[in-house]
Amino acid sequence: MLMAISPRRKFVNALMLSLSGLCTLIVISVLFFILGYLLFHGARSLNLQFLTSLPKPSGETGGGMANAIVGSFKVLLVATSIGVPLGFLAGVYLAEYSGKTFAFLFRYVVDLLNGVPSIVIGIIAYAVVVRPMKHYSALAGGVALGIMMIPIAVRTTEEFLRSVPNSLREGSLALGATKAKTIFAVVVPAAISGLISGLMLNLARVAGETAPLLFTALGNMFWSRGWMQPIATLPVMIYNYAISPEEDLHQQAWAAGFVLLALVLAVNVTAKMIIMRGPAASRR
Amino acid sequence: MATSTYPARNPQLPLAGFYRRIRVWDQVAYLVTLASAILILAVVGLIVFELWISSQPTMQTFGWSFLTHSRWDPNGEKFGALPFIYGTCVTASLALLIAVPFGVMASVFLAELAPPRLSNILTFLIELLAAVPSVIYGLIGIFVLIPMIRSYLVPSLTSVFGFLPLFQGDFYGVSLLSAGLVLSIMVVPFIISVSREVLLAVPVDQREAALALGTTKWETTWQIVIPNAKVGIIGSVFLALARALGETMAVTMVIGNTPKISASLLAPGYSIAAVIANEFAEASGDLYISSLIFLGLVLFGLTIVINALARILVLTTARRSA
């Protein structure tokens, strides 16, 4: 026998369901209001001078952040060359060689490393690089960001290698290739689009990191030569300019925020598109 | 054994050297990958070791009373961490108080109500927001949210709840309230994306069975699906908590950086991460630096414990439904 649903239950149902829709709407609109504001305001403050010239001494208007843009790329280069090979090789070990228990424990430790606050990683880079060398440097900033890149490098490598079908490995082994040859000549190339998009996501994540750079890369109002000097980076510049009292610097902070966000989001969207198309394309 | 016919064992074959060499390389590749994994474990060990060693001067001078003293006076070499611990806990709890209801309700909508296509698009956008650097949230906090809080939120809060000590005193813009709000916006995407995954992992038969018994959609969700996914949702909240505790830049920019304990949310405060970010580069004297590193150790310990718990919770639900 069918029981009629009482009006009260119908009302609660409708109320709570619309409430959940409303919450989604609020969350989405708050978030997009914020980003829209940044993109609008930042794009207005952006000009060619900002991208090509050095910061002006305090008190003068104008100037740009060319050194910080280059600086960010330099620090990221150091970080990538430290964190990515290490994470990639460990990811290969997890996916291809390791036993179950070790893989589980290792994954757990790596996840915990991923959850360590970035400011703490900054302290470590300070203690390991800045303190012995007695000065702030691009290298120290790179070490901090490099440590932060390890967890995602490990996890994406492992995940995408595991998604390669076993028949490929078996085919290669059956043809007489050694295990190492199979991994590096067959499995890795098969997963390459996933690996590259993982690398992109990783870069986009650390590109905006500010806290670990505050007392490792420090900052610099001029061009930084080589790798052993303090160096300006975009996120640190945004922070310094945003908390300064000068109105002109606030405009520059918005412009820098726009550049940073545009880069980060563009890389993210591209990488996610590659991932979404990846499996279908590689299985064909 | 099959290996006895392997050509490398037969020196007469012309390719023996070649085969031996590639077998050596096979070993090398194995060892290199293993070494990388061990090196990463060593890095984690190094983090713990460095934090511990570098915070020894403070530990020996103040002992555990460091954590319970509220006076932070670098010039007089008196260091107490209580104001920072207080500020960190208050802002993180405020953030969760706002973010959890919104996040869980939104994930219910995305997992249970929205058509899959819409849900996927919205989730994609929300996860994109998780990638926005924290310094950008700080920038927006200073120039957009604080003016809005000052002109809309604070007047209404003080007129309705003004009798509570929580909402008394002057409002300067930078405050625990502003930091909590910025944090809540930052952690919502995390709660939504993990909770949605967990809700989607609840088997469809559970829902169908409940609906067949005549419950409404909401009753099914509230009494069947959410209890099934409860552990995972709590896990997502823990993940968000760990993030809120460790968040540095956005908080530093809006919290006011004043080492005082005040009952009012409208007053400026300070958080553990913020004091490290602000004072580390200028800190002079071993005890000062060591105290900041001790704070780093506290933060590290807190986030590790919370993260460890959260991962276990999320893992157990994911496994049970698999």
Interface residues (C-beta under 8 A of the other chain):
Chain A: L2 M3 I5 R9 K10 V12 N13 M16 L17 L19 S20 G21 C23 T24 I26 V27 I28 V30 L31 F32 I34 L35 Y37 L38 P85 L86 G87 F88 L89 A90 V92 Y93 L94 E96 Y97 S98 F106 Y108 V109 V110 D111 L112 L113 G115 V116 P117 S118 I119 V120 I121 G122 I123 I124 Y126 A127 V128 I147 I150 V154 T178 K179 A180 K181 I183 F184 L201 A204 R205 A207 G208 E209 T210 A211 L214 F215 L218 P235 I238 Y239 A242 I243 H250 A253 W254 G257 L260 L261 V264 L265 N268 V269 K272
Chain B: I22 R23 W25 D26 V28 A29 Y30 V32 T33 L34 A35 S36 A37 L39 I40 L41 V43 V44 L46 I47 E50 L51 S54 P101 F102 G103 M105 A106 V108 F109 L110 E112 L113 A114 L122 F124 L125 I126 L128 L129 A131 V132 P133 S134 V135 I136 Y137 G138 L139 I140 I142 F143 V144 I185 V188 P189 I192 G214 T216 K217 W218 E219 T221 W222 L239 A242 R243 L245 G246 E247 T248 M249 T252 M253 A273 I276 A277 F280 A281 L292 I293 G296 L299 F300 T303 I304 N307 A308 R311
